Amino acid sequence: MQLTEKDIWEEIERLKAIAIQKAYAAHDDILSDKYEWELGVDICEMIGGNFRAYIKESDLKNLTLMDYPVRINYDNKTIIKLWKEVAS
């Protein structure tokens, strides 16, 4: 099944809502820098905006989506994940 831009945004919003619920239940700060998006390069192309398919590595540090940093995955081109960092 081919994802549409609407499907992608709905999945992004769903994942963020789940993260907020889990953080709230764990008395964690969802707005902290502990969270990071991982998006496949094809997903970035589809949602448009400030994303480019091939950005210099140094520029990736400044990408954000819904207040969280974005890591672009060039291997798994269709991944959409919101990660909580475990290392501090």
SULDA-V447416 format. One record per run of one state. SS is the DSSP state (A for helix, B for strand, O for the rest). FROM is the first residue (numbers start at 0). TO is the last residue. If there is no record, write none. Layout:
ss	from	to
SS	FROM	TO
SS	FROM	TO
This chain:
ss	from	to
O	0	3
A	4	24
O	25	33
B	34	39
A	40	46
O	47	55
A	56	61
O	62	62
B	63	64
O	65	66
B	67	72
O	73	78
B	79	83
O	84	87
